[in-house]
Amino acid sequence: MLPQDLASDLLTYIVERRFKPGDQIPPLTELSEELGISVNKLREQLEVARMLGLVDVRPRAGIRLKAYNFLPAVRLSLLYALAMDRRSFRDFGDLRISIEVGFWREAVGRLLPEDRDRLRALVAQAWRKLNDTPIRLPHREHREFHLTIFSRLENPFALAMLESFWEAYEAIEYHVYADYAYLREVWTYHERITEAIDCGDIDASLAAFVEHTRLLRYRNSPGSEHPVAVEVAPYLAADGRSSSDPLDQA
């Protein structure tokens, strides 16, 4: 790929000058003179770069290049898609499951003892919340459980996709409504996954995860006649295809 394919004079300039994360980018007035482009056009390109998480812009500190992170671009695009049609979450959930299944063995194989300790602690904390009076929803533990499993994966693109899934989960508030019996079933699977990982049985942990993704329960959200999936992923049917999603009926 050639730098000019970026369709941004600013990004092309950064690439061609081989700036590194943390480097100071010249002010827009200076860039305008050097590149022969108006300051207004460069300001528009700078805003795009900022929204994509590529640069940091602060008063008096100027413009600095940030370390590349795929998450801001994915998050922005995904949240826009959900704002247009929340049923897009179903398709993104299919992708999330495919990523987790595809990278499962590599991710679990990289986990350190402290990561396995963390998984056990998250399961224990979730059960404490579910057994409390009144019960508390272990949403933070749910998100952290899944992301911990992939925390040692050395693929920034896969990690960004997984993290953006959970941000979308929260954005559309699927974590707000949950059936108690269903949550207990979810965490029973999480416990099985953790036990298999502790035993070094990666295949068994993956099998438990795949079973876990096939869970699907619904409950109506307040003020809505349409059911909402309480576990945010669109689960796979036995033949590997996506099962029906209640949002299809919305």
C-alpha positions in Angstrom: 0.0 0.0 0.0 1.3 3.5 -0.9 1.0 6.3 1.7 -1.1 8.4 -0.8 -3.8 5.7 -0.7 -4.7 7.0 2.8 -6.7 9.8 1.2 -5.4 12.1 3.9 -2.5 14.6 3.4 -1.9 14.6 7.1 -1.6 10.8 7.5 0.4 10.6 4.3 2.8 13.1 5.8 3.1 11.2 9.1 3.8 7.9 7.3 6.3 9.4 4.8 8.2 11.2 7.5 8.3 8.0 9.6 7.0 9.6 12.8 7.0 7.3 15.9 4.5 7.2 18.8 5.1 10.2 21.0 6.7 12.3 18.3 5.6 15.9 18.0 3.8 16.7 14.8 4.4 20.2 13.4 1.6 22.8 13.9 -1.0 23.1 11.2 0.3 26.5 10.1 3.7 25.0 9.4 2.2 22.0 7.7 0.0 24.2 5.6 3.1 26.0 4.2 5.1 22.9 3.7 2.3 20.9 2.0 0.6 23.7 0.2 -2.8 22.8 1.8 -5.1 25.1 3.6 -5.2 25.1 7.4 -8.9 24.4 7.4 -8.5 21.3 5.3 -5.7 20.1 7.5 -7.8 20.8 10.6 -10.6 18.5 9.2 -8.0 15.8 8.5 -6.6 16.2 12.0 -10.1 15.8 13.5 -10.5 12.5 11.6 -7.1 11.3 12.8 -8.0 12.3 16.4 -11.3 10.4 16.3 -9.5 7.3 15.0 -7.2 7.5 18.0 -4.1 8.1 15.8 -3.1 11.5 17.3 -3.4 13.3 20.6 -4.3 17.0 20.4 -3.9 19.3 23.4 -3.8 23.0 23.9 -0.2 24.3 24.3 1.1 20.7 24.0 0.3 20.5 20.3 -0.1 17.4 18.2 1.6 14.1 19.1 1.4 10.8 17.4 -0.1 8.0 19.4 0.7 4.3 19.4 -1.6 2.5 16.9 -4.8 1.1 18.4 -7.5 -0.4 16.2 -10.2 0.0 18.9 -11.2 3.6 18.4 -12.0 3.0 14.7 -13.9 -0.2 15.3 -15.8 1.3 18.3 -16.8 4.5 16.4 -18.0 2.5 13.3 -19.8 -0.1 15.4 -21.6 2.5 17.6 -22.7 4.3 14.5 -24.1 1.0 13.0 -26.0 0.3 16.2 -27.4 3.9 16.3 -28.7 3.3 12.8 -30.0 -0.2 13.5 -29.4 -2.0 16.8 -30.0 -5.3 15.1 -26.5 -4.9 13.7 -25.3 -6.2 17.1 -26.5 -9.7 16.0 -24.1 -9.8 13.1 -21.2 -8.3 15.1 -21.9 -10.9 17.8 -21.5 -13.7 15.2 -18.1 -12.2 14.3 -17.1 -12.0 18.0 -17.9 -15.7 18.5 -15.9 -16.7 15.4 -12.9 -14.7 16.7 -13.1 -16.3 20.1 -13.4 -19.8 18.8 -10.7 -19.2 16.2 -8.2 -17.8 18.6 -9.2 -19.9 21.7 -6.4 -22.4 21.7 -3.7 -19.8 21.2 -5.2 -17.4 23.8 -5.6 -20.0 26.5 -2.2 -21.5 25.8 -0.6 -18.1 26.6 -2.4 -17.6 29.9 -0.1 -17.2 32.9 -0.8 -18.5 36.4 -2.0 -15.1 37.6 -4.5 -15.0 34.7 -5.9 -18.3 35.8 -6.1 -17.0 39.3 -8.0 -14.0 38.0 -10.5 -16.2 36.2 -11.2 -18.1 39.4 -11.6 -14.9 41.3 -14.0 -13.5 38.8 -16.1 -16.7 38.9 -16.1 -16.6 42.7 -17.1 -12.9 42.7 -19.9 -13.5 40.2 -21.4 -16.3 42.4 -21.2 -14.0 45.5 -23.2 -11.4 43.6 -25.8 -13.9 42.3 -26.2 -15.4 45.8 -26.4 -12.0 47.5 -29.7 -10.6 48.9 -30.7 -8.8 46.9 -28.9 -10.3 43.9 -26.4 -8.1 41.9 -25.8 -8.6 38.2 -22.1 -9.7 37.6 -21.8 -7.7 34.4 -18.3 -6.4 35.1 -17.1 -9.9 35.9 -18.8 -11.2 32.7 -16.9 -8.7 30.5 -13.6 -9.2 32.4 -13.9 -13.0 32.3 -14.0 -13.1 28.5 -11.4 -10.4 28.0 -9.0 -12.1 30.5 -9.0 -15.3 28.5 -7.7 -13.3 25.5 -5.6 -10.8 27.3 -2.3 -12.5 26.3 -3.2 -12.8 22.6 -0.7 -10.9 20.5 -3.2 -9.8 17.8 -4.2 -6.1 18.3 -7.0 -6.4 15.7 -8.7 -9.4 17.3 -8.4 -7.8 20.7 -9.9 -4.6 19.5 -12.9 -6.4 18.0 -13.5 -8.3 21.2 -13.3 -5.2 23.4 -15.5 -3.2 21.1 -18.1 -6.0 21.4 -18.4 -5.4 25.1 -18.5 -1.7 24.7 -21.4 -2.1 22.3 -23.0 -4.5 24.8 -23.0 -1.7 27.4 -24.0 0.9 24.9 -27.3 -0.8 24.0 -27.8 -1.8 27.7 -28.1 -5.6 27.2 -26.5 -6.0 30.6 -29.4 -4.2 32.4 -32.0 -7.0 32.1 -31.2 -10.5 32.9 -33.0 -13.7 34.0 -31.7 -15.0 37.3 -31.9 -18.7 36.3 -30.2 -17.9 33.0 -27.3 -16.0 34.7 -26.7 -19.0 37.0 -26.5 -21.2 33.9 -24.1 -18.8 32.3 -21.8 -18.8 35.3 -22.0 -22.5 35.6 -20.4 -22.7 32.1 -17.9 -20.1 33.1 -16.9 -22.2 36.0 -16.6 -25.3 33.8 -14.4 -23.3 31.4 -12.2 -22.1 34.3 -11.8 -25.6 35.7 -10.8 -27.0 32.3 -8.2 -24.2 31.8 -6.8 -25.0 35.3 -6.5 -28.6 34.3 -4.7 -27.7 31.1 -7.4 -29.2 29.0 -7.8 -26.5 26.3 -10.1 -28.7 24.1 -12.5 -29.2 27.0 -12.5 -25.5 27.8 -13.3 -24.7 24.2 -16.1 -27.3 24.1 -17.6 -25.7 27.2 -17.4 -22.3 25.6 -19.1 -23.5 22.4 -21.9 -25.0 24.5 -22.1 -21.7 26.4 -22.6 -19.7 23.2 -25.6 -21.9 22.3 -27.5 -20.7 25.4 -30.3 -18.3 24.5 -33.0 -17.0 26.8 -35.2 -14.0 26.4 -37.0 -11.7 28.6 -39.0 -8.5 27.8 -37.4 -5.2 28.6 -39.7 -2.8 30.5 -42.0 -0.8 28.3 -41.2 -3.0 25.3 -43.4 -5.7 23.7 -40.3 -7.2 22.1 -38.0 -9.7 23.9 -34.4 -8.9 24.4 -31.6 -11.4 24.4 -30.0 -11.3 27.9 -26.8 -12.9 26.8 -25.5 -10.5 24.3 -24.0 -12.8 21.6 -26.2 -14.2 18.9 -25.7 -17.9 19.6 -24.7 -20.6 17.2 -27.1 -23.3 16.3 -25.9 -26.9 16.2 -25.1 -26.6 12.5 -22.9 -23.6 13.2 -25.3 -21.0 11.8 -26.7 -18.1 13.8 -29.8 -18.9 15.8 -32.9 -16.7 15.5 -32.5 -13.4 17.3 -35.5 -11.7 19.0 -34.3 -8.4 17.6 -35.3 -9.7 14.1 -38.9 -9.3 15.3 -38.4 -5.6 16.3 
